[in-house]
Amino acid sequence: MPKTKSSQKPVEELTYEESLAELEQIVEALEGEQNPLEEAMKLYERGQALVAHCGALLESAQLKVQKLAGESLVEFEEESE
């Protein structure tokens, strides 16, 4: 179960890894437990904030990589088996 509201860091202060780990805990809590509607809504809202934060962090990282790589950046293609 995710930490209580009072012990949670603001989403903006979390690293990508911390955000992802907390998001995984929220998904498990929503899938596996019978939460009162109000608690489920709070978990869902926190999860949405974490998803947005992770997306912003990934976008920022992608922009940094593009800036560092310049024109030599190539698309990653998975090898087919």
C-alpha positions as MATLAB code, in Angstrom:
seq = 'MPKTKSSQKPVEELTYEESLAELEQIVEALEGEQNPLEEAMKLYERGQALVAHCGALLESAQLKVQKLAGESLVEFEEESE';
ca = [
       0.000    0.000    0.000;
       1.339    3.485   -0.813;
       2.491    5.708    2.000;
      -0.009    7.927    3.721;
      -0.550   11.404    2.313;
       1.362   13.075    5.141;
       4.526   11.053    4.465;
       4.440   11.379    0.666;
       6.911   13.631   -1.091;
       5.444   16.092   -3.555;
       5.388   14.499   -7.005;
       7.693   17.187   -8.412;
      10.450   16.174   -5.966;
      10.481   12.487   -6.948;
      12.994   10.913   -9.273;
      11.773    8.877  -12.216;
      12.560    5.653  -10.374;
      10.739    6.759   -7.205;
       7.725    7.864   -9.256;
       7.582    4.591  -11.144;
       7.892    2.511   -7.963;
       5.094    4.453   -6.273;
       2.945    4.179   -9.383;
       3.407    0.404   -9.347;
       2.315    0.330   -5.685;
      -0.784    2.361   -6.517;
      -1.728    0.035   -9.377;
      -1.329   -2.990   -7.089;
      -3.448   -1.313   -4.400;
      -6.202   -0.440   -6.848;
      -6.206   -3.884   -8.432;
      -5.882   -5.978   -5.312;
      -7.748   -4.216   -2.540;
     -11.273   -3.087   -1.933;
     -10.755    0.599   -1.246;
     -13.490    2.995   -0.249;
     -14.419    5.206   -3.204;
     -12.776    8.286   -1.701;
      -9.486    6.456   -1.092;
      -9.551    4.912   -4.576;
     -10.070    8.364   -6.097;
      -7.109    9.768   -4.118;
      -4.917    6.898   -5.290;
      -6.067    7.415   -8.867;
      -5.355   11.157   -8.726;
      -1.876   10.554   -7.290;
      -1.274    7.944   -9.982;
      -2.264   10.378  -12.732;
       0.113   12.999  -11.308;
       2.900   10.404  -11.227;
       2.225    9.384  -14.843;
       2.411   13.023  -15.958;
       5.627   13.544  -13.967;
       7.256   10.418  -15.447;
       6.268   11.551  -18.937;
       7.792   14.986  -18.361;
      11.010   13.464  -17.024;
      11.284   11.116  -20.005;
      10.633   13.947  -22.452;
      13.305   16.042  -20.764;
      15.781   13.181  -20.981;
      14.959   12.659  -24.654;
      15.560   16.342  -25.397;
      18.925   16.191  -23.628;
      19.945   13.132  -25.633;
      18.883   14.815  -28.872;
      20.857   17.913  -27.965;
      23.956   15.861  -27.137;
      23.683   13.616  -30.187;
      22.741   16.388  -32.597;
      22.056   15.234  -36.120;
      23.588   11.803  -35.498;
      20.576   10.626  -33.478;
      19.012    7.531  -35.047;
      15.785    5.748  -34.213;
      16.123    2.609  -32.100;
      14.764   -0.492  -33.766;
      14.247   -3.738  -31.922;
      15.752   -6.809  -33.513;
      13.177   -9.279  -34.718;
      13.723  -12.846  -33.664;
];
